[in-house]
């Protein structure tokens, strides 16, 4: 209510009234860097409480976002977006996707898809890495928050009927977001702490599992880098929230049956999935009888997938194999090769082209140019 009273999409904040209330307005880099970042939390607030004013404010923010920034052509113009902070752009994109999903608004989702297919590629690479700033030079450092936003957008678009976006999400998880988690803290030493400051205590162990500002190949970037080596807690919050969304989307239970969207090991009260990346094939067991959809990666041809355990051949439809009836306790086995391939991450965003050797949608090796604290074997 106070925001609606003190702020408008046309006029911004009423600075005189803020001052009269004893409030100091701290200017930021425009609408996307500031007010628009309320959008996603407002959607979540409405989903959980049904708070009408939250949805009303979300709609006001949405109209300004699509009227001035996320235009129908899906293009990115740094002058129009008017912020150097890429997380502000990607989080508003994922927030618009959340709102479109909440409302069942196909036209808004098409606006999200337009930017996802076009302008987003100005600020991301093939594995979901994204620089911290639009003006970044001589550094390959990124920001896990940005990657998480891109991941969440891909997951929502995947559910809206674009299986290639689920594929993008899986590649982002396997090739960048999960590898960038800080899982080895042996190189971190506690600083001197004669005054017993809590923030300087047990630094290594308290950072275990954190996320930060990774390069595609490791925790530190070649070139001048970010200038500081950090795993900020706001980055941890954003990345973990995105991983929660990915976990929800590994499989879905729908009126049409179970849908396996991401090929990770996973088990629930009704389904058990064994990933081809950790086992000799992809196995899906339904603990309750029903129909089953299994997403097949786009780098596979139909004749390369050998199906075992099913009565009759499944149907291929929109990137999935459909099994019309799987008995309770029955295991479907899908055998296919995890093909090796090479991609190159463009030097448009990176200091140099970065060669990546892939096995399926996971990294086998990557150029790291002698950087420290790397994620993968050297190319």
C-alpha positions in Angstrom: 0.0 0.0 0.0 2.8 2.4 0.8 4.6 1.7 -2.4 1.4 2.4 -4.3 1.0 5.6 -2.4 4.6 6.8 -2.7 5.6 5.5 -6.1 4.1 5.4 -9.6 5.2 3.8 -12.9 5.1 7.2 -14.6 6.5 9.5 -12.0 8.7 7.3 -9.9 9.1 8.0 -6.1 7.6 11.1 -4.5 10.9 12.4 -3.1 9.3 15.3 -1.2 6.9 13.1 0.7 9.7 10.6 1.3 11.7 13.4 2.8 8.9 14.6 4.9 8.6 11.1 6.3 12.3 11.2 7.3 13.2 8.6 4.6 16.3 8.9 2.5 16.0 7.8 -1.2 19.1 6.1 -2.5 19.2 6.4 -6.3 20.0 3.3 -8.3 20.5 2.4 -12.0 16.9 2.8 -13.0 13.8 0.8 -12.9 15.2 -2.7 -13.7 18.0 -2.2 -11.1 15.4 -1.1 -8.6 11.6 -1.4 -8.4 11.3 -4.2 -11.1 13.2 -6.6 -8.9 10.1 -6.7 -6.6 8.2 -8.6 -9.3 9.3 -12.2 -8.6 8.8 -11.9 -4.8 5.4 -10.4 -5.4 4.4 -13.4 -7.5 5.6 -15.8 -4.8 3.7 -13.8 -2.2 0.5 -14.0 -4.2 0.9 -17.7 -4.9 1.3 -18.5 -1.1 -1.2 -16.0 0.4 -3.6 -14.8 -2.3 -2.7 -11.2 -1.5 -4.5 -9.1 -4.0 -2.4 -5.9 -3.6 0.7 -8.0 -4.3 -0.7 -9.1 -7.6 -1.9 -5.6 -8.4 1.6 -4.2 -7.9 3.1 -7.1 -9.9 0.9 -6.2 -12.8 1.9 -2.5 -12.7 5.6 -3.5 -12.7 5.0 -6.0 -15.6 3.3 -3.4 -17.8 6.3 -1.0 -17.4 8.8 -3.8 -17.9 7.3 -5.0 -21.2 6.3 -1.5 -22.3 9.8 0.0 -22.0 12.4 -2.8 -21.8 11.4 -6.3 -22.9 9.9 -5.4 -26.3 8.3 -7.7 -28.8 11.4 -8.2 -30.9 13.3 -9.6 -27.8 16.3 -7.4 -28.4 18.9 -6.2 -25.9 20.1 -2.6 -26.0 22.3 -1.6 -23.1 21.2 2.0 -23.4 17.5 1.1 -23.2 18.0 -1.3 -20.3 20.0 1.4 -18.5 21.8 -0.8 -16.0 25.3 -2.4 -15.8 24.0 -5.0 -13.4 23.1 -8.1 -15.4 21.4 -9.9 -12.4 18.8 -7.1 -12.5 18.0 -7.9 -16.1 18.0 -11.7 -15.7 16.0 -11.7 -12.5 13.3 -9.5 -14.0 13.2 -11.9 -17.0 12.6 -14.9 -14.7 10.1 -12.9 -12.7 8.1 -12.1 -15.9 8.1 -15.9 -16.7 6.8 -16.6 -13.1 4.0 -14.1 -13.6 3.1 -15.4 -17.0 3.0 -18.9 -15.6 0.8 -17.8 -12.6 -1.7 -16.0 -14.9 -1.6 -18.5 -17.8 -0.7 -15.5 -19.9 0.6 -16.8 -23.3 1.3 -13.4 -24.7 3.5 -12.4 -21.8 5.3 -15.8 -22.0 6.0 -15.1 -25.7 7.6 -11.8 -24.7 9.8 -13.8 -22.3 10.6 -16.4 -25.0 11.5 -13.6 -27.4 14.2 -12.2 -25.1 15.3 -15.7 -24.1 15.9 -16.5 -27.8 17.5 -13.2 -28.8 18.6 -10.5 -26.4 19.7 -12.9 -23.6 22.5 -14.2 -25.8 24.1 -10.8 -25.5 24.7 -11.5 -21.8 25.1 -15.3 -21.6 27.1 -18.1 -23.2 26.3 -21.7 -24.3 26.6 -23.2 -20.8 24.6 -20.5 -18.9 27.6 -18.4 -17.7 26.8 -14.7 -17.6 29.1 -11.8 -16.8 28.5 -9.7 -13.7 28.3 -6.4 -15.6 27.4 -5.3 -19.1 30.6 -3.2 -19.2 32.9 -6.0 -18.1 36.3 -6.1 -19.9 39.4 -8.3 -19.5 37.7 -10.8 -17.2 35.9 -14.1 -17.5 34.2 -13.8 -14.1 30.5 -14.3 -14.0 27.7 -14.4 -11.3 25.9 -17.5 -10.2 22.7 -15.4 -9.6 22.5 -14.6 -13.3 23.0 -18.2 -14.2 20.3 -19.2 -11.7 17.8 -16.7 -13.2 18.5 -18.1 -16.7 18.0 -21.6 -15.4 14.7 -20.7 -13.8 13.4 -19.1 -17.0 14.5 -22.2 -19.0 12.6 -24.4 -16.6 9.4 -22.5 -16.9 9.6 -22.3 -20.7 10.3 -26.0 -20.8 7.1 -26.7 -18.9 5.3 -24.4 -21.4 6.1 -26.8 -24.2 9.6 -26.0 -25.3 11.7 -29.1 -24.5 14.8 -27.5 -25.9 14.6 -25.2 -22.8 14.7 -28.2 -20.5 17.8 -29.3 -22.4 19.3 -25.8 -21.9 18.5 -26.1 -18.2 20.2 -29.5 -17.9 23.3 -28.3 -19.7 23.4 -25.2 -17.4 23.2 -27.4 -14.3 25.8 -30.0 -15.4 28.3 -27.6 -17.1 28.3 -24.6 -14.9 26.0 -24.0 -11.9 26.7 -27.3 -10.1 30.5 -27.4 -10.9 30.8 -23.8 -9.6 29.7 -24.7 -6.1 32.6 -24.3 -3.6 33.1 -27.9 -2.5 36.9 -27.9 -1.7 37.9 -25.2 0.9 41.4 -26.5 1.5 43.0 -23.4 0.0 41.2 -21.0 2.4 43.0 -19.9 5.6 41.4 -18.0 8.4 42.7 -14.4 8.6 44.2 -12.9 11.8 41.3 -12.2 14.3 42.7 -10.8 17.5 39.4 -9.1 18.3 37.3 -12.2 17.9 35.2 -10.8 15.0 32.5 -13.4 14.2 32.7 -12.8 10.5 36.4 -13.7 10.5 35.9 -17.0 12.4 36.0 -20.5 10.7 35.9 -18.9 7.3 36.7 -22.0 5.3 34.1 -24.3 6.8 31.4 -21.6 6.8 31.9 -21.1 3.1 31.7 -24.8 2.2 28.9 -25.2 -0.4 28.8 -21.5 -1.4 28.4 -19.9 -4.8 30.0 -16.8 -6.1 31.4 -15.2 -9.3 32.9 -18.0 -11.3 34.5 -18.1 -14.7 33.3 -20.9 -17.0 36.4 -22.9 -16.2 37.0 -22.2 -12.5 36.6 -20.0 -9.4 39.1 -17.4 -10.6 39.3 -15.6 -14.0 42.3 -14.9 -16.1 42.9 -11.3 -17.0 42.3 -8.7 -14.3 39.4 -10.8 -12.9 36.9 -9.3 -10.5 39.4 -7.8 -8.2 38.2 -9.7 -5.2 37.7 -13.4 -4.5 34.3 -13.8 -2.9 31.4 -16.0 -2.2 28.7 -13.6 -1.2 25.7 -14.9 0.8 23.2 -13.1 -1.5 24.7 -15.2 -4.3 24.3 -18.3 -2.2 20.6 -17.5 -1.6 19.9 -16.9 -5.3 21.7 -20.0 -6.6 20.2 -22.3 -4.0 16.7 -20.9 -4.8 17.3 -21.8 -8.4 18.5 -25.3 -7.6 15.2 -25.8 -5.6 13.3 -24.9 -8.8 15.4 -27.4 -10.8 14.7 -30.1 -8.2 11.0 -29.5 -8.6 11.2 -29.9 -12.4 13.3 -33.1 -12.6 9.9 -34.8 -12.8 6.3 -33.7 -12.7 3.1 -35.5 -11.9 0.3 -34.4 -14.3 -3.1 -35.6 -15.4 -1.4 -37.0 -18.5 1.1 -39.0 -16.4 4.6 -38.7 -15.0 7.0 -36.5 -16.9 10.8 -36.9 -16.6 12.2 -33.6 -17.7 15.8 -33.6 -16.4 17.9 -36.8 -16.5 19.3 -36.8 -12.9 19.2 -39.5 -10.3 15.9 -38.9 -8.5 13.5 -40.8 -6.3 10.0 -40.0 -4.9 7.2 -42.0 -3.4 5.9 -42.7 -6.9 9.0 -42.7 -9.2 12.6 -43.8 -9.2 15.0 -42.5 -11.9 18.6 -43.6 -12.5 20.6 -41.2 -14.6 22.6 -42.4 -17.6 25.5 -40.2 -16.3 25.8 -42.3 -13.2 24.6 -45.7 -14.4 24.9 -47.8 -17.6 21.6 -46.5 -19.0 18.6 -44.4 -18.1 16.1 -46.3 -15.9 12.7 -45.1 -14.9 10.6 -47.1 -12.4 7.0 -46.2 -11.7 5.8 -47.3 -8.3 2.2 -46.6 -9.3 0.8 -47.6 -12.7 0.3 -44.9 -15.2 1.5 -43.1 -18.3 5.0 -41.9 -18.7 6.8 -39.2 -20.7 10.7 -39.2 -20.8 12.5 -36.3 -22.4 15.2 -37.3 -24.9 18.2 -35.0 -25.5 18.1 -33.4 -29.0 21.6 -34.7 -29.9 20.2 -38.2 -30.1 18.6 -39.7 -33.2 15.6 -42.0 -32.7 17.4 -45.1 -33.9 20.1 -44.6 -31.3 17.6 -45.1 -28.4 17.1 -48.8 -27.4 14.0 -49.2 -25.2 13.7 -52.2 -22.9 10.9 -53.3 -20.5 8.0 -51.8 -22.4 5.1 -53.7 -24.1 5.1 -52.3 -27.6 7.0 -49.3 -29.0 6.6 -45.9 -27.3 5.5 -42.8 -29.3 7.9 -39.9 -30.0 6.2 -36.5 -29.4 7.7 -33.1 -29.0 11.1 -34.2 -27.7 9.7 -36.9 -25.4 9.1 -40.7 -25.5 5.5 -41.5 -24.4 4.7 -44.8 -22.8 0.9 -45.2 -22.6 0.8 -47.6 -19.7 3.6 -48.7 -17.3 2.7 -51.2 -14.6 3.5 -50.5 -11.0 7.0 -51.7 -10.2 7.9 -51.9 -13.8 11.3 -50.5 -14.9 11.7 -48.9 -18.3 15.4 -48.9 -19.6 16.6 -46.5 -22.2 20.0 -47.3 -23.6 21.8 -44.6 -25.7 25.3 -43.3 -26.2 26.4 -40.2 -24.3 28.0 -38.7 -27.4 31.3 -36.8 -27.2 31.3 -33.5 -29.0 33.1 -30.1 -28.9 31.6 -26.6 -28.4 33.4 -23.3 -28.3 32.3 -20.5 -25.9 32.5 -17.4 -27.9 35.1 -14.7 -27.4 32.3 -12.1 -27.8 31.8 -12.4 -24.0 35.1 -14.1 -23.0 38.7 -12.9 -23.2 39.5 -15.8 -25.5 37.4 -18.5 -27.2 37.0 -21.4 -24.7 37.0 -24.9 -26.1 34.8 -27.4 -24.3 34.9 -31.2 -24.8 31.5 -32.6 -23.9 30.1 -36.0 -23.1 26.3 -35.7 -23.6 25.4 -32.6 -21.6 28.4 -32.8 -19.2 31.9 -31.3 -19.5 34.8 -33.7 -20.0 37.5 -31.0 -20.4 37.7 -27.2 -20.9 40.4 -24.6 -21.7 41.4 -22.8 -18.5 44.5 -20.8 -19.7 46.5 -21.7 -16.6 43.9 -20.3 -14.2 43.8 -21.5 -10.6 41.0 -23.5 -8.8 39.5 -25.0 -12.0 36.4 -27.2 -12.3 37.4 -29.5 -15.1 40.3 -31.3 -16.7 42.3 -29.1 -19.1 41.3 -29.3 -22.7 
